[in-house]
Amino acid sequence: MARAGDVDNLDNFNRANNALRYQSPTSKGFNVAALYSLGGKAGNFTQNEIFDFAAGYQFGPVVLGAVYTFIKNPNFSFYGNKANDSVTGINITSPVQQGYAAAGSQQILAADGSYTVGPATVGLVYSNTQFKNLGTVTVAGLNSTEKAYQGTATFNTGEVNLRYQVGPALQLGTVYVYMRNGGASGANGATYQQVDVGAFYALSKGTSLYAVGIYQKASGTDSTGQHAVAAITAASPAARNHQIVATIGVTQQF
């Protein structure tokens, strides 16, 4: 799965450096986890800090989960966290949220649930992502429209997915995702719709083949003030409002 821009990080495209993490043991189906990432700024380690809290529950065929993430200065802490990233310019590459690089913080709240009946598993996912305090962080390279953003830009994303175990070795799956960016400072927002289909075939206990196809369509005005284009995570943004990505490969577990 690769959402538009991965604004809610459910694809784990971004990472938190210098992090301390705790994972609880599972008790009566419940478990919790917490993460704190030190900002790494000399004399002010909280400047680019990240908090993350998660909880999960499993009872028979029912699986539930929720996560809350707070990111301070996301352009530099979450998107710009590698040695060669800019300390002054834009580190967000996707036009889905690139225009919000001057946000003082990013907040993500997500919840999911799934239910298994025989060989089929149906799942639902919802996330709310907010780029808050827009215009409060100095970022070189933003155009006049993007610099004028104030307040909060909010993304709401809904997903329904289905997995079906055809046999011991073959699993099929499909996903539909709808994401709406409400815009900022009165600007029109954008809508992204996506359909994924995939197949996984186990050659052995540790080796599997997989094939995934993704189609995404965008409409409206994106964060940069331009006509929204499709922007599947891990692929270059399209020049048009639609995009298709296909991937085949082999996974090896040890």
C-alpha positions in Angstrom: 0.0 0.0 0.0 1.3 3.5 -0.9 -1.0 6.4 -0.1 -0.8 9.8 -1.7 2.2 11.5 -0.1 1.9 9.2 2.9 0.7 12.2 5.0 -0.4 9.9 7.9 2.8 7.8 7.7 0.8 4.6 7.7 3.1 3.4 5.0 6.1 4.1 7.3 7.8 6.1 4.6 9.2 8.6 7.2 11.2 7.6 10.3 12.1 9.1 13.7 15.8 9.3 14.5 17.4 9.3 18.0 14.3 7.6 19.4 13.6 5.8 22.6 10.8 3.2 22.4 8.9 1.0 24.8 6.7 -2.0 23.7 4.6 -3.6 26.4 3.9 -7.3 26.6 0.5 -8.4 25.4 -2.0 -9.0 28.3 -5.5 -10.2 27.7 -5.2 -9.1 24.1 -4.0 -5.6 24.9 -0.6 -4.0 24.2 0.7 -0.5 24.1 3.8 1.2 22.7 5.4 4.7 23.2 8.2 6.5 21.3 10.0 9.7 21.9 12.5 11.1 19.4 15.0 13.7 20.6 15.3 16.6 18.2 19.0 16.5 18.1 19.5 20.2 18.3 22.4 21.2 20.4 21.2 23.2 23.4 17.5 22.6 22.5 16.8 18.9 22.1 13.1 19.5 22.1 13.1 21.7 19.0 12.4 18.9 16.5 11.0 16.3 18.9 8.5 13.6 18.0 6.0 11.8 20.3 4.2 8.6 19.3 1.7 6.5 21.3 0.0 3.3 20.1 -2.4 0.7 21.4 -3.7 -2.6 20.1 -6.2 -5.2 20.9 -7.0 -8.7 19.6 -9.8 -11.0 20.5 -10.4 -14.0 18.3 -11.1 -12.7 14.7 -11.2 -9.0 15.8 -8.1 -6.8 15.7 -8.2 -3.1 16.7 -5.5 -0.5 16.8 -5.0 3.3 17.3 -2.0 5.6 17.1 -1.3 9.3 17.9 1.8 11.1 16.7 2.9 14.6 17.3 5.8 16.0 15.3 7.4 19.4 15.9 8.8 21.3 12.9 8.0 18.3 10.5 9.9 19.7 7.5 13.1 19.4 9.4 12.4 16.6 11.9 10.2 14.1 10.1 10.9 14.7 6.4 14.4 16.2 6.8 16.1 13.8 9.2 19.0 12.6 7.1 22.6 13.9 7.0 22.2 15.3 3.5 18.8 17.0 4.0 18.5 20.7 3.9 18.6 22.7 7.2 16.9 25.7 5.6 15.0 24.5 2.5 12.1 22.2 1.7 12.6 18.6 2.5 9.0 17.4 1.7 9.1 16.0 -1.9 5.4 15.3 -2.5 3.1 18.1 -3.7 0.4 16.6 -1.6 1.8 18.3 1.5 4.9 20.1 0.3 3.2 23.5 0.5 2.8 23.0 4.2 6.6 22.8 4.9 6.4 25.9 7.1 4.0 24.2 9.6 5.1 24.4 13.3 3.8 20.9 13.9 2.1 17.9 12.4 -0.4 15.8 14.3 -1.6 12.3 13.2 -4.5 10.4 14.7 -5.3 7.0 13.2 -7.4 4.0 14.0 -8.1 0.7 12.3 -10.0 -2.5 12.8 -10.3 -5.8 11.0 -12.5 -8.9 11.2 -11.6 -12.4 9.9 -14.2 -14.8 8.6 -12.8 -18.1 7.3 -10.2 -17.2 4.6 -11.4 -13.6 4.3 -10.3 -10.6 6.3 -12.1 -7.2 6.0 -10.5 -4.1 7.4 -11.3 -0.4 7.9 -8.8 2.4 8.5 -9.3 6.1 9.3 -6.7 8.8 9.8 -6.8 12.5 10.5 -3.6 14.5 9.8 -3.1 18.2 10.6 -0.3 20.5 9.6 -0.7 23.2 12.3 0.6 26.7 12.9 1.3 27.2 9.2 3.8 30.0 8.4 5.5 29.9 11.8 8.7 28.1 10.6 11.1 29.7 8.2 11.7 27.6 5.1 13.6 28.7 2.1 12.0 28.0 -1.3 8.3 28.4 -0.6 6.4 30.6 -3.1 4.3 33.5 -2.1 1.1 31.5 -2.0 2.6 28.8 0.3 4.2 31.5 2.6 0.8 33.0 3.0 -0.8 29.9 4.5 -1.9 30.3 8.1 -3.8 28.2 10.6 -4.2 24.5 9.9 -4.4 22.2 6.9 -6.3 19.0 7.5 -6.3 15.6 5.7 -9.0 13.1 6.4 -8.4 9.6 4.9 -10.7 6.5 4.9 -9.7 3.1 3.7 -11.5 -0.3 3.2 -9.4 -3.4 2.5 -10.0 -7.1 1.8 -7.6 -10.0 2.0 -8.5 -13.5 0.9 -6.4 -16.6 1.5 -7.1 -18.7 -1.6 -5.0 -21.6 -0.4 -2.0 -22.3 1.8 0.4 -20.5 -0.5 -1.7 -17.8 -2.3 -3.2 -14.7 -0.9 -5.1 -12.0 -2.8 -5.9 -8.5 -1.6 -7.5 -5.2 -2.7 -7.7 -1.7 -1.1 -9.7 1.4 -1.8 -8.5 4.7 -0.2 -10.3 8.1 -0.2 -8.3 11.2 1.0 -9.5 14.7 1.3 -7.3 17.8 1.9 -9.5 20.6 3.2 -6.9 23.2 2.2 -5.6 26.1 4.3 -6.3 29.8 4.5 -9.5 29.5 2.5 -7.8 27.8 -0.4 -9.6 25.1 -2.3 -8.4 21.6 -1.3 -7.8 18.4 -3.1 -9.2 14.9 -3.3 -7.1 11.7 -3.9 -8.7 8.3 -4.7 -6.7 5.1 -5.0 -7.3 1.4 -5.7 -4.7 -1.3 -5.0 -4.7 -4.9 -6.0 -2.1 -7.5 -5.0 -1.2 -11.1 -4.9 1.3 -12.9 -2.7 2.5 -16.5 -3.3 4.7 -18.3 -0.7 7.4 -20.5 -2.3 8.5 -21.6 1.1 8.3 -20.6 4.8 10.7 -17.7 4.2 10.4 -16.9 0.5 7.5 -15.2 -1.2 6.7 -13.7 -4.6 4.4 -10.6 -4.8 2.8 -8.5 -7.5 1.0 -5.2 -6.7 -0.8 -2.7 -9.0 -1.9 0.8 -7.8 -4.1 3.3 -9.6 -4.5 6.9 -8.2 -6.6 9.8 -9.3 -6.4 13.4 -8.0 -8.6 16.4 -8.3 -8.8 20.0 -7.0 -5.9 22.2 -5.8 -3.0 20.8 -4.0 -0.8 22.2 -1.2 1.4 24.1 -3.7 -1.6 26.0 -5.2 -1.4 24.0 -8.4 -3.9 21.6 -10.0 -3.5 18.4 -8.0 -1.5 15.6 -9.6 -1.4 11.9 -8.6 1.5 11.3 -6.2 1.8 7.7 -5.1 4.3 7.3 -2.3 7.8 6.1 -3.3 7.1 7.0 -7.0 7.8 10.4 -8.6 4.7 12.6 -8.8 2.8 12.3 -12.1 2.5 15.2 -14.5 -1.2 14.4 -14.7 -4.1 13.9 -12.3 -3.8 10.1 -12.6 -1.0 7.5 -12.1 -0.4 3.8 -12.3 2.4 1.9 -10.5 3.0 -1.8 -10.8 5.6 -3.7 -8.7 6.7 -7.3 -8.7 9.3 -8.8 -6.4 10.6 -11.4 -4.0 10.7 -11.2 -0.2 13.0 -13.3 1.9 12.6 -13.6 5.7 15.3 -15.0 8.0 
